[in-house]
Amino acid sequence: QGGYMALTNWSSVSVERHFVGLSNFVKIFQSDAGSAAERTLYLAVVTVVIENVLGLLFAILLNGRIRGRNVLRTIIFAPLLVSPLVVGYLFQYIFGPPNAGAANAVLNSLGFGQVDFLGDPTSAFWIIVTVVVWQFTGLTMVIYLAGLQSVPAELLETAALDGAGPWARFWHITRPLLAPAITINLMLGLIGGLKLFDQIFATTAGGPAGETETVSTLIYKLFSQFGFYGQSAALAVLLAIVVAVLSLTQFVVLRRQEKKSS
């Protein structure tokens, strides 16, 4: 039904819906949706890389015999249990406007000037990255932990006896056996990053001046604010197609890497 609506002139100013073919898709390509798409892809790649690097480091650290590792695992995983919308509002409160946000209150108490964190495009973007990474790194850590615990200890011990150092053991033994976990984490991260909405909506709402606008927030604005229901449906269809194609491509490539590693 959504696909059909994308081919109509359905809007808040038109009671009747008429078939208009690919007109909505043409309007999307003629609009500023391209910049939102580029920003969405960049945001997805950045968050995926940071989440996986941190998740793997935490997993390696907490897979060892350190005191309080179960508590640390719980602390790192806990943000995943909170609603993304709540997390977004939490960070909006922390990095609120001058003389209002918690971060500015700390700066003021230390004698520093006030900063409009969410009013600057660069800092707003990296705050969103921080929100996403803080919430989802725990998930990548858990998946990597499961992969690490499936690595036979005998292989690592034998390699150590043969003179292989920690890096050599990780690269030649652990990394190939972690290939399935890497595939899962990269796919989940990419899909989630391309569909990102809640955290951005709650934190910046696409601002300032649309500099943190993503495809998902643009779909929402086209539908709820401007009443362009047909264009909103068309953009949603395009997003679904792009996510499916990129996910399938990534899956095929990573599965080939898994087979080569094995």
C-alpha positions as CSV (number, residue, x, y, z in Angstrom):
1,Q,0.0,0.0,0.0
2,G,2.9,2.3,0.8
3,G,4.3,1.7,-2.7
4,Y,1.0,2.6,-4.3
5,M,0.7,5.8,-2.2
6,A,4.2,6.8,-3.4
7,L,2.7,6.9,-7.0
8,T,-0.1,9.2,-6.1
9,N,-0.5,12.9,-5.4
10,W,-1.8,12.2,-1.9
11,S,-1.3,15.3,0.4
12,S,-2.9,17.3,3.1
13,V,-4.4,19.8,0.6
14,S,-5.9,17.1,-1.7
15,V,-8.8,15.1,-0.6
16,E,-8.8,12.8,-3.7
17,R,-5.8,10.8,-4.7
18,H,-4.7,10.5,-8.3
19,F,-2.1,8.3,-9.9
20,V,0.9,10.5,-10.9
21,G,3.5,7.8,-11.7
22,L,7.1,8.6,-10.8
23,S,6.4,12.3,-10.2
24,N,7.1,12.0,-6.5
25,F,10.4,10.3,-7.0
26,V,11.4,13.0,-9.5
27,K,10.6,15.7,-7.0
28,I,12.7,13.9,-4.3
29,F,15.7,13.8,-6.6
30,Q,15.2,17.5,-7.4
31,S,15.0,18.5,-3.7
32,D,17.7,18.6,-1.0
33,A,17.1,14.9,-0.1
34,G,20.5,14.2,-1.6
35,S,22.4,16.0,1.1
36,A,20.2,14.2,3.8
37,A,21.1,10.9,2.1
38,E,24.8,11.7,2.1
39,R,24.6,12.7,5.8
40,T,22.7,9.5,6.6
41,L,25.3,7.3,5.0
42,Y,28.2,9.2,6.6
43,L,26.5,9.0,10.0
44,A,25.9,5.2,9.6
45,V,29.5,4.5,8.6
46,V,31.0,6.6,11.4
47,T,28.8,5.0,14.1
48,V,29.4,1.5,12.8
49,V,33.1,1.9,12.9
50,I,33.3,3.4,16.4
51,E,30.7,1.0,17.8
52,N,32.6,-2.0,16.5
53,V,36.1,-0.8,17.5
54,L,34.9,0.0,21.1
55,G,32.7,-3.1,21.3
56,L,35.6,-5.4,20.3
57,L,38.0,-3.6,22.7
58,F,35.5,-4.0,25.6
59,A,34.8,-7.6,24.7
60,I,38.5,-8.5,24.7
61,L,39.0,-6.7,28.0
62,L,36.0,-8.2,29.7
63,N,36.6,-11.7,28.3
64,G,39.7,-11.9,30.5
65,R,39.8,-12.7,34.2
66,I,39.4,-9.2,35.7
67,R,37.6,-8.3,38.9
68,G,34.1,-7.0,38.5
69,R,33.8,-8.0,34.8
70,N,30.2,-9.0,35.1
71,V,29.3,-5.6,36.6
72,L,31.2,-3.8,33.9
73,R,29.4,-5.9,31.2
74,T,26.1,-4.9,32.7
75,I,27.0,-1.2,32.9
76,I,28.1,-1.1,29.2
77,F,25.1,-3.1,28.0
78,A,22.5,-1.2,30.1
79,P,22.0,1.8,27.8
80,L,20.6,-0.6,25.2
81,L,17.6,-1.3,27.4
82,V,16.6,2.4,27.5
83,S,14.3,3.8,24.8
84,P,16.2,5.6,22.0
85,L,13.8,8.5,22.4
86,V,14.5,8.8,26.1
87,V,18.3,8.6,25.4
88,G,17.9,11.4,22.9
89,Y,16.1,13.7,25.3
90,L,18.6,12.9,28.0
91,F,21.5,14.1,25.8
92,Q,19.4,17.1,24.8
93,Y,19.2,18.0,28.4
94,I,22.9,17.5,29.0
95,F,24.0,19.5,25.9
96,G,21.1,22.0,26.1
97,P,21.4,25.7,25.2
98,P,23.6,28.2,27.1
99,N,22.5,28.8,30.7
100,A,20.2,25.8,30.5
101,G,22.0,22.6,29.7
102,A,23.9,20.4,32.3
103,A,27.1,20.6,30.4
104,N,27.0,24.4,30.3
105,A,26.2,24.5,34.0
106,V,29.5,22.5,34.6
107,L,31.4,24.9,32.3
108,N,30.0,27.8,34.2
109,S,30.9,26.4,37.5
110,L,34.5,26.0,36.2
111,G,34.6,29.5,35.0
112,F,34.4,28.8,31.3
113,G,32.2,30.4,28.7
114,Q,28.9,29.0,27.6
115,V,28.7,26.8,24.4
116,D,25.7,26.3,22.1
117,F,26.5,22.6,21.6
118,L,23.3,21.8,19.6
119,G,23.4,25.1,17.7
120,D,26.6,24.3,16.0
121,P,26.4,21.8,13.1
122,T,29.7,20.1,13.8
123,S,29.2,19.7,17.5
124,A,25.6,18.7,17.0
125,F,26.6,15.9,14.6
126,W,29.2,14.5,17.0
127,I,26.7,14.6,19.9
128,I,24.4,12.5,17.8
129,V,27.3,10.1,17.1
130,T,28.0,10.0,20.8
131,V,24.3,9.2,21.6
132,V,24.2,6.3,19.1
133,V,27.6,4.9,20.1
134,W,26.8,5.2,23.9
135,Q,23.6,3.3,23.4
136,F,24.6,0.5,21.0
137,T,28.2,-0.3,21.8
138,G,27.0,-2.7,24.5
139,L,25.2,-4.8,21.8
140,T,28.3,-5.1,19.7
141,M,30.3,-6.0,22.8
142,V,27.9,-8.8,23.8
143,I,28.1,-10.3,20.2
144,Y,31.9,-10.1,20.2
145,L,32.0,-11.7,23.7
146,A,29.9,-14.6,22.4
147,G,32.4,-15.0,19.5
148,L,35.5,-14.8,21.8
149,Q,34.1,-17.4,24.1
150,S,33.8,-19.8,21.2
151,V,37.5,-19.5,20.3
152,P,39.2,-22.7,21.6
153,A,41.7,-21.9,24.3
154,E,43.9,-24.8,23.1
155,L,44.6,-23.0,19.8
156,L,45.7,-19.8,21.6
157,E,47.9,-21.8,24.0
158,T,49.5,-23.8,21.2
159,A,50.2,-20.6,19.3
160,A,51.7,-18.9,22.4
161,L,54.0,-22.0,22.9
162,D,55.1,-21.6,19.3
163,G,56.2,-18.1,20.0
164,A,53.2,-16.1,18.6
165,G,52.7,-12.8,20.3
166,P,49.3,-11.4,21.4
167,W,48.8,-9.5,18.1
168,A,49.7,-12.5,16.0
169,R,47.4,-14.7,18.0
170,F,44.5,-12.3,17.6
171,W,45.1,-11.6,13.9
172,H,45.7,-15.2,12.7
173,I,43.5,-17.2,15.1
174,T,40.9,-15.0,16.9
175,R,40.0,-12.7,14.1
176,P,39.1,-15.4,11.5
177,L,36.9,-17.2,14.2
178,L,35.2,-13.9,14.9
179,A,34.1,-13.4,11.3
180,P,30.5,-14.4,11.9
181,A,30.3,-11.9,14.8
182,I,31.8,-9.2,12.7
183,T,29.3,-9.9,9.9
184,I,26.4,-9.6,12.4
185,N,27.6,-6.4,14.0
186,L,28.4,-4.7,10.8
187,M,25.0,-5.5,9.3
188,L,23.0,-4.5,12.4
189,G,25.0,-1.3,12.7
190,L,24.6,-0.3,9.0
191,I,20.9,-1.1,9.0
192,G,20.3,0.8,12.3
193,G,22.4,3.7,11.1
194,L,20.6,4.2,7.9
195,K,17.2,4.1,9.6
196,L,18.3,6.4,12.5
197,F,15.4,8.6,13.7
198,D,14.6,8.7,17.4
199,Q,17.9,10.0,18.7
200,I,18.1,12.7,16.1
201,F,14.4,13.7,16.5
202,A,14.8,14.0,20.3
203,T,18.2,15.7,20.2
204,T,18.3,18.2,17.3
205,A,15.1,17.5,15.3
206,G,17.3,17.8,12.2
207,G,18.7,21.2,13.1
208,P,20.4,23.5,13.2
209,A,19.2,24.6,9.8
210,G,18.8,21.0,8.6
211,E,22.5,20.3,9.2
212,T,21.7,17.0,11.0
213,E,18.8,16.1,8.8
214,T,18.7,12.4,7.8
215,V,16.5,10.5,5.4
216,S,14.3,9.3,8.3
217,T,13.7,12.7,9.8
218,L,13.1,14.1,6.3
219,I,10.4,11.5,5.8
220,Y,8.8,12.5,9.0
221,K,8.8,16.2,8.1
222,L,7.4,15.6,4.6
223,F,4.5,13.7,6.2
224,S,3.7,15.5,9.4
225,Q,4.9,19.1,8.9
226,F,4.4,19.7,5.2
227,G,1.6,17.2,4.4
228,F,3.3,15.7,1.3
229,Y,2.2,12.2,2.0
230,G,3.0,10.9,-1.5
231,Q,6.5,12.2,-1.4
232,S,7.0,10.9,2.1
233,A,5.9,7.5,1.0
234,A,8.2,7.7,-2.1
235,L,11.2,8.6,0.1
236,A,10.4,5.8,2.5
237,V,10.3,3.3,-0.4
238,L,13.7,4.5,-1.7
239,L,15.1,4.2,1.8
240,A,13.8,0.6,2.1
241,I,15.3,-0.3,-1.3
242,V,18.7,1.3,-0.4
243,V,18.8,-0.5,3.0
244,A,18.0,-3.8,1.4
245,V,20.5,-3.4,-1.4
246,L,23.4,-2.3,0.9
247,S,22.6,-4.9,3.5
248,L,22.5,-7.7,0.9
249,T,25.8,-6.5,-0.7
250,Q,27.5,-6.2,2.7
251,F,26.2,-9.7,3.6
252,V,27.5,-11.3,0.4
253,V,30.9,-9.6,0.8
254,L,31.3,-10.4,4.4
255,R,30.2,-14.0,3.9
256,R,32.9,-14.4,1.2
257,Q,35.5,-13.0,3.7
258,E,34.3,-15.5,6.3
259,K,34.8,-18.4,3.9
260,K,38.3,-17.1,3.0
261,S,39.2,-16.8,6.7
262,S,38.0,-20.3,7.4
